[in-house]
Amino acid sequence: MQINLNDVLADMADSMNTELVAGGAEMGQFALQALQEKEASIRELYMALQTGELSPSELDEELKREMLVFEVEALSLQTMNKVMWAKAINAAAGALIKVAMPV
């Protein structure tokens, strides 16, 4: 059995690329939504401060809470990144296995 290494590497790269593009788009959407939600929330907090619904100390506490939520979202992005790369590596390995162990 003759194996064309260039074709195998191209298939592996294509498989990885497919997963990375999909994962990157998903991460981008997640990050955009998180940032938009943070912006809206912070605007609401400052409006509440201006109208007297919140005191400066309450605003400070709410901003600390928002920061904690943002940190959790950043950790979620890190996890999504790891999953994306694991899928890409598995896809490349799958392409290699197809060649090495044809059905």
Protein Blocks (a to p, Z undefined) as FASTA:
>chain_A
ZZdfklmmmmmmmmmmmmmmmmmmmmmmmmmmmmmmmmmmmmmmmmmmmnopacfklmmm
mmmmmmmmmmmmmmmmmmmmmmmmmmmmmmmmmmmmmmmmcZZ
